[in-house]
Amino acid sequence: MPAGATAKAKGITANGIVAKINALRDSGIISTLTADASHQIRRDGNSIAHGDIGDQPVSDDDAAAILEFMDALLDEVFQRPAKLQRLKERHEERKQTSVPQLPPAPSGGPA
């Protein structure tokens, strides 16, 4: 599950996927909304794995929604912070290069 791998990548060592999702949320790595969606997908996956929903396969729409969620999770945790960091660095670089250099102060002493 992406949440488990994400937790590992972020150094979260909690046992079990429920604890990992909660730790990601509690540490601010993912939002409450993302944590709630992660738990729902986890519960649905458990139902499918254990045959609690009968013999019906996952619908194409549900599979597409799960893939879309996985993309959103990875964007929230990895891609968006990296993009924002690059924007911040570019801003800092522009700020550094646009500061005019002042000429050295005259010594003012006798020659």
ChimeraX attribute file (.defattr): number of C-alpha atoms within 10 A of each C-alpha:
attribute: neighborCount
match mode: 1-to-1
recipient: residues
	/A:1	11
	/A:2	13
	/A:3	22
	/A:4	20
	/A:5	13
	/A:6	19
	/A:7	21
	/A:8	13
	/A:9	11
	/A:10	13
	/A:11	10
	/A:12	17
	/A:13	13
	/A:14	16
	/A:15	9
	/A:16	9
	/A:17	17
	/A:18	16
	/A:19	15
	/A:20	21
	/A:21	25
	/A:22	19
	/A:23	18
	/A:24	24
	/A:25	17
	/A:26	13
	/A:27	10
	/A:28	11
	/A:29	18
	/A:30	19
	/A:31	16
	/A:32	15
	/A:33	10
	/A:34	20
	/A:35	22
	/A:36	14
	/A:37	15
	/A:38	23
	/A:39	17
	/A:40	12
	/A:41	17
	/A:42	17
	/A:43	13
	/A:44	15
	/A:45	15
	/A:46	13
	/A:47	13
	/A:48	16
	/A:49	10
	/A:50	10
	/A:51	11
	/A:52	11
	/A:53	13
	/A:54	9
	/A:55	8
	/A:56	8
	/A:57	10
	/A:58	13
	/A:59	9
	/A:60	9
	/A:61	9
	/A:62	12
	/A:63	12
	/A:64	12
	/A:65	13
	/A:66	15
	/A:67	12
	/A:68	11
	/A:69	17
	/A:70	17
	/A:71	13
	/A:72	15
	/A:73	21
	/A:74	15
	/A:75	14
	/A:76	16
	/A:77	18
	/A:78	15
	/A:79	14
	/A:80	13
	/A:81	12
	/A:82	13
	/A:83	12
	/A:84	11
	/A:85	12
	/A:86	12
	/A:87	12
	/A:88	12
	/A:89	12
	/A:90	12
	/A:91	11
	/A:92	12
	/A:93	11
	/A:94	11
	/A:95	10
	/A:96	10
	/A:97	9
	/A:98	9
	/A:99	8
	/A:100	7
	/A:101	7
	/A:102	6
	/A:103	6
	/A:104	6
	/A:105	6
	/A:106	6
	/A:107	7
	/A:108	6
	/A:109	5
	/A:110	4
	/A:111	4
